[in-house]
Amino acid sequence: MTVQETPSTASGSGGQTGCTHTRSHITDSAFSGLGYSTVASRRIFCDMCRYQRWLDIEAALATAQAELGLIPGWAAGLIGERARVELIDLDQVHADIRRTRHSLVGLLNALASACPDGAGEYVHYGATTQDIQDTGQALEMRDVLDELDRLLRPIVDRLADLAEEHAATVAVGRTHAQPALPIGFGLKIASWLDELLRHAERLVAMRPRVLAIQLFGAVGTSASFSPHGRELATRVAARLGLTSPLMAWHSARDRVAEYVMTLAACTATAGRIADEIRTLSRPELGELDLIWQPGTIGSSTMPHKRNPDDCEQVVVMSRLAAGQVVSAMATMGSEHERDSRSWRIEWACVPDVSHYCLRAYETLGSVIDSLVPNPGGITANLHCVRDQIATEALMLALAPHLGKQTAYRRVYEVSQQAQSKGVDLRAALAEQPDLRPLLTTEELDQVFDPGHYIGHSVTLTRDVVAAARGWLRTSG
């Protein structure tokens, strides 16, 4: 039952007066839609915008056909003038969709009727439905990629600043949710940044493959456009800002699958970053703070709550986006020259992964803007486990005297005993007669100083920061 429905509506009685039943998907829900989509994503995939895209493609097709002498120039001019959604009888279009059970014929009939002097006879001349709708979907995907780039840039910029600022801030590095070794805190942020830069490369690299026109006729031979099939596709692609592929991809759906998988991967990275921020902002760790907005409510019963809702929502988006990959892979099983089983799946998974990805990055941007590292909390956590995170340094300091394997075994024994007894590792080490004389006080001071064992954290962080700023400069 949708949010607009009442029990009587659901049982078939007609429902309350004024209920239009126009919202039933999570992305356009009145109370939760803003958490699953963005203003831009809803604009890109709205029905009216889709109609206009299809009309734009029909106009571009007619113009290019007139240039090549396939249809009269006067007819192409009239088609271009009338290919405006506000001039189309949409009530008739929707009636035709119900009557014919065809997704495009109703719009084509309405456009033909809107064109005077017989120009409508040249609408959709030689094209097939999938030519128009696949090309329209490519334009939608292009708009999504443009919007994703717009959202990604300020995130990269802000993370570069944070990584550089905290490149030498000594922090606990963790593996398996347990203390491991010291790191520069900026290295953690640089890891997020480096992953985002790889996605930026993927998004650029896939554009010429994925954003391709479809214009090859019913079975991909371009017979209906002879003798100008190749030239026609090239001209229409240029008008629309798409690439012209070598041949039809009616049944070869790898382009769309790549798009869905890439956006799902991008969203997964956003989820990883948001989840790490959520964890590090917990009071028990307190290494990150999120600026709280007065008036935000975390609980209807616990007034003190300041929940990391935005971080959690990004994780939700990453999981939902990942679910679209299964559908995208299913589209790659088309039969013969084409059938609708593939692209009708795409009509669901392409918009959904796009909504989820754009929402994830818009929300992540807000999270990153409110993010404040807490050096006090970072240092406090460091001191709590400074013995544990010194064991590798201690082992390597003893290795020249004992051999690496023996040094590992002895440090393992002493450190495990110290943890079990709850005593200081350095004090426990002093009670080992075979180990005590091997290292000087100065050497032990260095071993147990986490700042002496962050390796190349600072250099690695600065290398990533430089790459990020280079990308920002050159990728406008």
CORJOTA-V197509 format. One record per helix or strand. SS is the DSSP state (H for helix, E for strand). FROM is the first residue (numbers start at 0). TO is the last residue. If there is no record, write none. Layout:
[[SS | FROM | TO] [SS | FROM | TO]]
This chain:
[[H | 6 | 9] [H | 25 | 27] [H | 32 | 34] [H | 38 | 43] [H | 46 | 66] [H | 72 | 81] [H | 84 | 86] [H | 89 | 99] [H | 104 | 113] [H | 118 | 121] [H | 128 | 164] [E | 169 | 174] [E | 177 | 183] [H | 184 | 209] [E | 211 | 211] [H | 222 | 224] [H | 228 | 239] [E | 242 | 242] [H | 253 | 279] [E | 287 | 289] [H | 308 | 329] [H | 339 | 368] [E | 370 | 372] [H | 374 | 383] [H | 387 | 401] [H | 403 | 420] [H | 424 | 429] [H | 432 | 435] [H | 440 | 446] [H | 449 | 451] [H | 456 | 473]]
